[in-house]
Amino acid sequence: MEKEALLTAVTVRHATREDLPALAELITIFVHEGALLPRTLDELEELLPVFFVAEVDGKVMGCAALEIYNRKLAEIRSLCVSPNAQGMGIGKKLVQACVELAQERNIFEVMAISASDNFFKACGFDFTLPRLRKAFFMQTRDEL
């Protein structure tokens, strides 16, 4: 399938319990690469109401969750796209679904923690917020 045809064939929808094995399998690929934090099946199930999947021909090719911390802040988590479907706009569609959910829930800010600066900038994210507010991080141990 060509990239253009694949992009139009992508369906983004809320994840269901039946998607859990596919989500775990997809996320594990990126955990092994060091790009994502591991997630247990319990964690994934807890996030189902705010988890999205991208499907192509009925197969899960990507996923993302919007973890809502409070009415002010939510985080895009576990965003990943199958290696053979990257570069086709699936990640942007998943981010957009998360942002739209945040807007529906009237969440003030959405953050993403990622090494993919250019991807998130292309999705409208930036390093600073109005009034030049920034997020700072400190790792407190070497292992999870």
C-alpha positions in Angstrom: 0.0 0.0 0.0 1.4 3.4 -0.9 1.9 6.1 1.8 -0.8 8.4 0.4 -3.3 5.5 0.3 -2.4 4.4 3.8 -2.9 7.9 5.2 -6.4 8.1 3.9 -7.1 4.6 5.2 -6.1 5.5 8.8 -8.9 5.4 11.4 -8.3 6.9 14.8 -10.7 5.8 17.5 -10.9 5.3 21.2 -9.1 2.1 22.4 -11.1 -0.8 23.7 -10.3 -3.7 26.0 -9.8 -5.9 22.9 -7.0 -3.6 21.8 -4.9 -4.1 25.0 -2.7 -7.0 23.6 -1.9 -5.0 20.5 -1.2 -1.9 22.5 1.1 -3.7 24.8 2.9 -5.3 21.9 3.4 -2.0 20.0 4.5 -0.1 23.1 7.0 -2.9 24.0 8.9 -2.3 20.7 9.6 1.3 21.8 10.3 0.4 25.4 13.1 -1.9 24.1 14.5 1.0 22.1 14.5 3.2 25.2 12.0 5.6 23.6 9.0 4.9 25.9 8.5 3.9 29.5 7.1 0.5 30.1 3.3 0.2 30.8 1.6 -2.7 32.5 -1.7 -4.1 31.2 -3.3 -2.6 34.3 -1.9 0.8 33.4 -3.1 0.5 29.8 -6.5 -0.6 30.9 -6.8 2.3 33.4 -6.1 4.7 30.5 -8.6 3.2 28.1 -11.1 6.0 28.4 -8.4 8.4 27.2 -6.4 6.1 24.9 -6.6 6.3 21.1 -5.5 3.8 18.5 -4.8 4.3 14.8 -5.9 1.4 12.6 -5.2 0.5 9.1 -7.2 -2.3 7.6 -8.3 -3.4 11.1 -4.7 -3.6 12.5 -3.4 -1.3 15.2 -0.6 0.8 13.7 -0.3 3.5 16.4 -1.5 4.6 19.8 -1.5 7.5 22.2 -3.1 8.4 25.5 -4.0 11.7 27.1 -3.4 11.3 30.9 -5.4 14.0 32.6 -3.8 15.1 35.8 -6.3 17.9 36.7 -8.3 20.6 34.9 -5.2 22.5 34.2 -2.8 19.8 32.9 -2.7 16.7 30.8 0.1 14.7 29.2 0.3 12.9 25.9 1.7 9.4 26.8 2.7 6.2 25.1 2.6 7.8 21.6 4.0 5.4 19.1 3.6 4.4 15.5 4.5 1.0 14.1 8.0 1.3 12.5 6.6 0.3 9.0 4.0 3.0 9.2 6.1 6.0 10.4 6.3 9.2 8.3 2.7 8.9 7.1 1.0 11.3 9.4 -0.4 8.7 11.9 1.4 10.3 14.8 0.0 13.7 14.1 -3.5 12.3 13.9 -3.1 10.6 17.3 -1.7 13.9 18.8 -4.6 15.8 17.3 -7.1 13.3 18.9 -5.5 13.8 22.3 -5.5 17.6 21.9 -9.2 17.6 20.8 -10.0 15.5 23.9 -8.2 18.0 26.1 -10.2 20.8 24.5 -13.5 18.9 25.0 -12.6 18.4 28.7 -11.5 22.1 28.9 -8.0 21.2 29.9 -5.8 24.3 30.1 -2.4 22.9 29.0 -1.2 19.7 27.3 2.4 18.6 27.6 4.5 15.9 25.9 7.8 14.5 27.1 9.8 13.3 24.1 13.1 13.3 22.3 11.3 14.1 19.1 11.4 17.9 19.3 10.7 18.6 15.6 7.7 16.2 15.6 6.0 18.0 18.5 6.8 21.4 17.1 5.2 20.4 13.9 2.1 19.5 16.0 2.0 23.0 17.5 3.9 22.4 20.7 6.8 24.5 22.0 9.3 24.6 24.7 7.8 27.6 26.5 4.3 28.6 27.3 2.9 32.1 27.5 4.7 34.3 30.1 7.8 32.2 29.3 6.9 29.3 31.6 9.0 26.2 31.1 8.9 22.6 32.4 12.0 21.4 34.3 12.9 17.8 35.1 15.2 15.9 37.4 15.8 12.2 37.3 16.1 10.8 40.8 17.5 7.3 39.9 19.0 5.4 37.0 16.5 2.6 36.7 12.7 2.3 36.7 
